[in-house]
Amino acid sequence: MTNRNYRFIVTGGGTGGHIFPAVAIADALRRRYSSCEILFVGAEGRMEMERVPRAGYPIKAIPVAGLDRRHLLRNFGVLAKLLKAIRLAKRYTLDFQPDLVIGVGGYVSAPTVLSAQKLGIPTLLQEQNGFAGVANKRLAKRARAICVAYEGMERFFPADKIHLTGNPIREVIEKKPLPSREVAMEKFGFSHNESPTLVVVGGSLGALTLNESIESGLEAISASGINLLWQTGKTFFPKAKQAVEKLSHEAQSYILPVPFIDDMPLAYAASDLMISRAGASTISEIQCLGKAAILVPSPNVAEDHQTHNALALVKKEAASMVSDTDARAHLVEEALRLIQDHAKLKRFAQNALTMRLPDAADRIVEIIDHILHDAKAE
């Protein structure tokens, strides 16, 4: 631990996939530099404006919006927001005077990282996905280092700046042992411990494709005798609850729909097989814990990066993938087939575990430390 009073700006957000790594890096910075000051810059009105202060860090907001590539005339408002965001980002950077700026991706990171680069302040980029985002690709040339989670990122970034660190994940997932399966099953109220458990998570808001696939397959799921922990999101929960209540009382004892899982370590502990989107943070957690999964990439993300994330595991026999288009017809069928194939579940879990890159946040801080020392020597 160093008492040097460094100042850092961490910028990015919009989704939990950007926020969780950002907070993990900030926590690691605090562990290394006990007296450091950290300021977050996030997107106005997005989830980081609540999550980051809850984690104990101050945050400033800038207005950002993604380009509408299908309707170009709608982008006048986007450009107006971008100009305002650039002005605010420059003001925040000048006022805070950071020693280094860390961009974790998303549209919101670009104005602040760009402002820092123009002011001669060192910057580091953290790219979570296997297919680099537009913002990070454009900022890479002037960044001091680019921390990635997948091999082969030379397609997007200068090879001499790339560091394979992995994605920082929540400390409660990486640093603490999972509860036992028995404890997890008891907490969720499952009484059929001998039956395998399928856990379905579609993100904090749920995922309509996953929800509709599970809903249409409830009869087959209940007939199979497996347990189902089904995170639906708040909007779909009433419909899911109603669908489960139509099943027999005995079938209902195997199925638990919930709007949100507050304790993900419990869910991982209960899981024999997960169905999930293919966001970078979720994949990193699956790898860290060695969990078998079926990944259903979201089609609503830039550059289809979730498909690239999922394929990285599929190619190493560390997960199965079902496309969003095929999910309603085949997802439940694939899950019921796979959850009974114990040898394949074990192979997926072991191969996922071999892909893990532990202590990513601390690795990134090591790189930051080198940048700071080099900047001091200049």
VOLOKE-504175 format. One record per atom (N, C-alpha, C): residue in one letter; x, y, z. Coordinates in steps of 0.05 Angstrom, whole numbers, plus 5000, padded with zeros to 4 digits. Example, Ala and Ser with C-alpha at 12.3 -4.5 7.8 and 13.67 -1.06 7.14 Angstrom:
# VOLOKE-504175
a526448865156;a524649105156;a526449345156;s525749555142;s527349795143;s525850015157;
//
This chain:
# VOLOKE-504175
m501749765000;m500050005000;m501750255000;t501050444984;t502550694981;t500850934990;n502051115004;n500451345014;n500551584995;r501851554972;r501951774953;r499051864945;n498552124946;n495852224941;n495252254912;y495152034897;y494452044869;y491452104865;r490852214842;r488052274835;r487352124809;f485151984809;f484351834786;f481451894778;i480951914752;i478251914742;i477651644729;v475351524736;v474451274724;v471951344708;t471851284683;t469551364667;t468451134650;g465851114648;g464450904633;g461850834647;g460350664635;g457850584648;g455650534628;g453150564638;g450850504621;g449550234628;t451350034635;t450349774642;t452049664665;g451049464679;g452549334700;g455249224690;g455249144664;g457649034652;g459949234651;h459349484651;h461449694653;h461849774682;i459749794697;i459949904724;i461449714743;f460849454743;f462149264761;f465249274758;p466249254733;p469149274730;p470349544739;a468849754733;a469750024741;a470150044771;v468149954786;v468249964815;v470449774826;a470749544813;a472849354822;a475649484818;i476049624796;i478649764792;i478949984813;a476850134818;a477050344839;a477750234866;d476550004873;d477149874899;d480049784900;a481049684878;a483849594877;a485749834879;l484950064867;l486550304869;l486750394898;r484550374912;r484550454940;r486250274957;r486250014950;r487949824965;r490949894960;r491649974936;r494450034930;r495250304940;y493550504936;y494250784943;y492250874964;s492950844989;s490950885010;s489851165011;s491451365002;s490451645003;s489551754977;c489151574957;c488351674931;c485551784931;e484951964912;e482352074908;e481251974881;i478751884880;i477651764856;i475051904849;l474751994825;l472252114815;l471251944791;f468751874792;f467451744769;f466051954751;v466051904726;v464452054707;v462751864692;g460051894694;g458151704682;g456051844666;a454251684655;a452151774638;a449751874654;e448852114647;e446652234660;e444152054659;g442952004682;g440451844683;g440851544681;r443351444680;r443751154678;r444351034705;m444550774706;m444650634731;m447150694748;e449350784735;e451650854751;e451251084770;m449251254764;m448851484781;m447751404808;e446751154810;e445951044836;e447950844847;r448950674829;r450750454838;r453450554848;v454550754835;v457250844842;v457250984870;p455451164875;p455351284902;p454851064924;r453250864917;r452750644936;r455250494942;a457150494923;a459750364927;a461750544941;g460950794947;g462650974962;g464251164947;y463551214921;y465151394905;y463451634894;p464651874892;p463152094880;p462952064850;i460952174838;i460552144809;i459452404797;k460452474774;k459452694758;k458052584733;a456052724724;a454452634701;a455052794676;i455052664653;i455052794627;i452852674610;p451652834593;p449452734576;p450652594551;v449852344547;v450852204523;v448552034512;a448751974486;a446951794473;a448351664449;g447651414443;g448851284421;g447651374394;l449251354373;l448351434347;l446151244337;d444151354324;d442051204311;d442951164282;r444050924276;r445250874250;r443150824228;r440650764237;r438550704218;r437050964210;h436951154228;h435451404222;h437351634228;l438951704208;l441151904211;l440052174219;l437652244210;l436652514217;l436052544247;r435752324260;r435252344289;r437752404305;n440052424292;n442552454307;n443252744314;f441652934305;f442253214313;f442253244343;g440253124357;g440153134386;g442552994398;v443352774386;v445652624396;v448152794395;l448552934372;l450853104369;l450853344388;a448553454393;a448353674413;a449153574440;k448253334447;k449053224473;k452053174474;l453053074452;l455953014451;l457653264456;l456853484443;l458353734446;l458253834475;k455853804488;k455653884516;k457353694533;a457253434527;a458853234542;a461753294541;i462753374517;i465653434514;i466353674531;r464653884531;r465154114548;r465254044578;l463253894586;l463153814615;l465553634622;a466153444605;a468353264611;a471053424614;k471453614596;k473853784598;k473853934625;r471554044632;r471454194657;r472054024681;y470753784682;y471253594704;y474153524706;t475353474683;t478153394682;t480053614692;l479453854682;l481154084691;l480754144721;d478354124731;d477754174759;d479053964777;f478953714769;f479853494786;f482853444784;q484053514760;q486853484756;q487853194762;p486852994748;p487652724754;p490552664744;d491752464758;d494352364748;d493952174725;l491552044725;l491051844704;l488051814701;v487151764676;v484251714671;v483951434660;i481951294671;i481451014664;i478751004650;g478650904625;g476150874611;g475350584609;v472950524618;v472050244618;v470050184596;g469750364577;g468050314554;g465250434556;g463850414534;g461250544532;g461650824521;y459450934509;y459651204497;y460551414517;v459751374543;v460351584563;v463351614568;s464951404563;s467751424569;s469351604549;a468351614525;a469851754504;a470452044510;p468452214517;p469052504521;p471152554543;t471052394565;t472952444587;t475752344580;v475952104568;v478552004560;v479752184539;l478152274520;l479152444498;l480152714510;s478652824529;s479453074542;s482153044556;a482452814570;a485052764584;a487352744564;q486852604542;q489052564522;q489852834510;k487853004505;k488553274494;k490053444514;l489553394539;l490953554560;l493553424569;g494353204556;g496853074562;g496852904587;i494452824596;i494252654620;i494252364611;p495752184624;p495851904616;p493051774618;t492551594599;t489951454599;t490451154596;l488650994608;l488650704605;l485850624598;l485650434579;l483050334570;l482650044580;q480249984587;q479549704595;q477349614577;e477949414559;e476049304540;e475049034550;q472449014557;q471448774569;q470848554548;n470248634524;n469048444505;n471148334485;g470348114471;g472147994451;g472048144425;f470248334422;f470148504398;f470048784408;a472148944402;a472449204415;a470249394407;g469549564427;g467549774422;g468750004406;v466950154394;v467750384377;v469350584392;a468450654417;a469750864432;a472650784438;n473050534448;n475750444455;n477550424430;k476450344408;k478150324383;k479150594375;r477450804378;r478351074370;r480251204390;l480051114415;l481751234435;l484451094439;a484650854427;a486950684433;a489650804425;k489750954403;k492251044392;k493751214412;r492351374428;r493651554447;r493551454476;a492451214480;a492451104507;a495150984514;r495950984539;r498450874548;r498350564549;a495950464555;a495650174557;a492750094553;i492349854542;i489649754538;i489549474550;c487749444570;c487449194585;c485149034573;v485548784566;v483548634552;v483048364566;a480848234558;a480147974571;a480247744551;y480847804526;y480847594506;y483447604490;e484347374480;e486647364463;e485847464435;g487847544419;g487347624392;g486347904388;m486648074408;m485648354406;m487348534390;e489548424379;e491248584360;e489648664336;r487448534331;r485648614308;r484648904312;f484548994337;f483249254343;f485249454354;f487349364368;f489049554383;f491949504375;p493649714380;p496549674376;p497549454395;a498949264383;a499849024398;a501549094422;d503249304419;d505149364441;d503749494465;k501249564462;k499749694485;k497949494499;i497549254488;i495549064499;i496748914522;h495048894543;h495648724567;h493248544572;l493748274572;l491648084577;l491348054607;t489448204618;t488948204647;t486548054656;g484548014637;g481947914645;g480148144654;n477648084659;n475748284668;n475548294698;p475748524711;p475148544739;p472348464745;i471948304766;i469248224774;i468748284803;r466248264811;r465448334838;r467048174859;e468048314879;e469648184900;e468047964914;v465447994917;v463847794930;v463747534914;i464247554888;i464447314871;i467247194871;e469247364868;e471947264864;e473447204890;k473047364910;k474747344934;k473547174956;k470947124955;k469646974977;k468646704968;p468946494984;p468046224976;p464946224973;l463946074954;l461046054951;l459945894974;p457445954981;p456145785001;p455745504990;s455145305007;s454745034997;s452145024981;r452044824964;r449544784948;r447144744966;e447644594988;e445444535007;e444344795019;v446144975027;v445245225039;v443745395018;a444845394994;a443545554973;a440745444967;m440445184965;m437845064959;m435845124981;e436745115006;e435045175029;e434145475029;k436045645022;k435345935022;k433246005001;f433445864978;f431545914957;f428945754961;g428845584980;g426445434987;g425945184970;f428145084957;f427844834942;f428144594960;s426344414958;s426444174976;s427443924961;h427843944935;h428643714919;h431643734912;n433343704933;n436143744930;n437443544911;e436243314908;e437343114891;e437043174861;s435243364855;s434743434827;s436643654818;p437643644793;p439343854783;p437844124781;t439344344783;t438044604783;t438944774759;l437044874745;l437445054722;l437045344732;v438945514728;v438645794736;v438645964711;v436546134708;v436146304685;v436446594693;v438346734682;v438647024689;v438847184663;g437347394661;g437347554637;g438247834642;g439847884663;g440548154670;g438548264690;s439248504701;s437548624722;s434748684712;l434448734686;l431848804675;l430448564663;g431748324664;g430648094650;g431348114620;a430647894606;a431147894577;a428647754565;l427247894548;l424647804537;l424947534523;t427047494507;t427347244493;t427647014513;l429347044533;l429646834553;l427046774567;n425746994576;n423246954591;n421046814574;e420746894550;e418746764533;e419446484526;s422046424524;s422946154518;s422245974542;i422846064566;i422345914590;i419345884594;e417846094591;e414946084594;e413645874576;s414445874551;s413345674532;s414245394538;g416445364552;g417445094558;g416944994586;l415145134601;l414745064629;l413644784633;e411944694615;e410844424617;e413044214615;a414744254595;a417044074591;a418944074615;i419444324625;i421244344649;i420044204673;s417444254678;s416244124702;s416143824699;a415743724674;a415643434669;a418443304673;s420543464670;s423343354672;s424243294700;g422943424720;g423743384748;g426143544757;i426943744741;i429143914750;i428144154766;n429844274781;n429244534794;n429744764775;l428144974777;l428645204760;l428545454778;l430745604778;l430945874790;l430946074767;w428846234765;w428346394741;w428146684748;q430346834742;q430247124745;q428947244721;t426747384725;t425047474703;t425347774697;g426447924716;g426248214714;g423548304724;k423348554732;k420948664745;k418548654726;t418948724701;t416648754682;t415348494676;f416948284672;f415748024664;f414847854688;f415647934712;f415047764735;f412147684739;p410247874737;p407447804741;p406547584721;k407347604696;k406647404676;k407947134682;a410447144691;a411846894697;a410546754721;k409846914742;k408546804766;k405846684759;q404346814742;q401746714733;q402046444718;a404146434701;a404546184686;a405345954704;v406946004724;v407745794743;v405345704760;e403645884767;e401345824784;e399245644769;k399445624743;k397745444727;k398645154729;l401045114738;l402144844740;l401044704765;s401344444767;s400444304791;s402044394815;h400944354839;h402244434864;h404944294866;e405144044858;e407643894859;e409744024840;a408844094816;a410744214796;a411744484806;q409944634819;q410744894829;q412944884850;s413144664864;s415244634885;s418044614873;y418244574847;y420844554833;y421544814819;i419745014818;i420245254802;i419845504818;l421845674817;l421745924832;l422346164814;p420246314806;p420746554791;p421146794810;v423146954804;v423747194821;v424247434803;p423447674811;p424047904794;p427047964792;f428447914814;f431347974815;f432647804836;i435047704830;i436647554849;i438647744862;d438147804888;d439947984902;d442547854909;d442547594914;d444947454923;d445947264901;m447547364882;m448447204860;m450246974869;p451947004890;p453446774899;p451746534906;l449446594918;l447546374925;l446546244899;a445846404879;a444846294854;a447046124840;y449546214840;y451646054828;y452045794844;a451845814870;a452145564887;a450045364881;a447645454875;a445345264869;a445545154841;s446945284823;s446745224794;s448344984786;d446944804771;d448344594756;d448644674727;l446844854718;l447044964691;l445745234691;m447045424678;m445945694676;m445145754647;i443045904644;i442346034619;i442646334623;s444146464605;s444746744609;s445346874582;r445047144582;r446147304561;r449247264562;a450647384542;a453547344540;a455047604545;g454147754565;g455547994573;g458247924585;a460248104582;a462948044591;a463147984620;s461748134637;s461948084666;s460847814674;t458547734662;t457347474668;t459247254659;i460347274636;i462247074626;i464647054644;s465747274653;s468047274671;s467347134697;e464947174707;e464147044732;e463846744728;i462646664705;i462446374698;i465146244697;q467046384685;q469746274683;q471146264711;c470746474726;c471946484753;c471046254771;l468446184769;l467245984786;l467145704774;g467745684748;g467545424734;g464745324733;k462945474720;k460145404718;k459345334689;a457845124686;a456845044659;a454645244651;a454545314626;a452545514617;a451745484588;i449245564583;i448345614556;i448145914552;l449546014533;l449546304528;l447746374504;v446146584508;v444346684488;v445046974483;p446847024464;p447747304460;p445447494453;s445547734465;s443647934458;s444148044431;p442048074414;p442448194388;p442448494388;n441948614412;n441548904414;n443949044425;v446348954417;v448749074427;v450549154404;a452249354408;a454049444387;a455849234377;e456249224350;e458149034337;e457548744344;d455148674354;d454448404361;d456648274379;h457648434398;h459948344413;h459348104431;q456748074439;q456147844457;q456547574442;t456047574416;t456447324401;t459447264401;h461147464398;h464047414398;h464947314426;n463747434447;n464347344474;n463647044478;a461246974469;a460246694472;a461946504456;l462646574431;l464146394414;l466846334425;a468046524440;a470646474453;a470446234472;l468246194485;l467845964503;l467045714487;v465245754468;v464345524452;v466745384439;k468545544428;k470845424413;k472645264432;k472545314458;k474145164477;k472444964493;e470144904483;e468244714496;e467844794525;a467445054530;a466945154557;a464145254560;a462445244540;a459645324542;a458245234516;s455645244517;s453945204493;s452745474486;m451945504461;m450745754452;m448245704436;v446145854441;v443745854426;v443246134417;s442746174391;s442246454381;s439646554391;d439446814393;d436946944402;d434646864383;t435246844357;t433146764338;t432046484343;d433846304351;d433046024355;d432045964383;a432346154401;a431846084430;a429045994435;r427046124425;r424246054431;r423645764422;a424945674401;a424445404391;a426145194404;h428645264411;h430545054418;h431845084446;l431545314459;l433145364484;l432445164506;v429845124512;v429044944533;v429944654526;e429544584501;e430344314492;e433344264497;e434944464490;e437844444494;e438544434523;a437144594540;a437744594569;a437044324581;l434744214574;l433943954586;l435743724577;r436743744552;r438543534543;r441243564558;l442243804560;l444843854572;l444943794602;i442843874616;i442843854645;i442943564655;q442143374637;q442343094644;q444942964635;d446543114620;d449043004610;d451343094629;h451642934650;h453443014672;h456343034662;a457142864643;a459942874634;a460443144619;k458443224603;k458843474588;k458743714606;l456943714626;l456843934646;l459543964659;k460743734667;k463243744681;k465443844662;r465343764637;r467343864617;r467044164613;f464644254610;f464144544607;f465344694631;a464644604655;a465544744679;a468544744681;q469844524676;q472744504678;q474144684657;n473044684632;n474244844611;n473845144616;a471445214627;a471045494634;a473045584655;l473545414674;l475345484696;l478145534686;t478945384665;t481645414654;t481945684640;m479745804633;m479846064619;m479946304637;r479646254663;r479446484682;r482146624684;l481946884687;l484247054692;l483847194718;p484747084740;p484147194767;p485547454773;d484547594792;d485747844803;d486148054781;a484248074763;a484448254741;a484748544750;a483248624770;a483348904779;a486148974790;d487348784805;d490048834816;d492148834793;r491648664773;r493548674750;r493448944736;i491049044733;i490749304720;i492049524736;v491849514763;v493149714780;v496149694778;e497249454774;e500149424770;e500949574745;i499349554724;i500049694699;i499749994703;i497750084718;i497450364725;i499850464740;d500850304758;d503150384774;d505550434756;h505950264736;h508150304717;h507850554701;i505350614692;i504750854677;i505451104694;l504651094719;l505051324737;l508051374741;h509551154744;h512451184748;h513851294722;d512851194699;d514051284674;d513351584670;a510851664677;a510051944674;a511752124692;k512352024715;k513952174734;k516752224724;a517752014709;a520552034699;a520752214674;e518452264661;e518552424636;e519152724642;
//
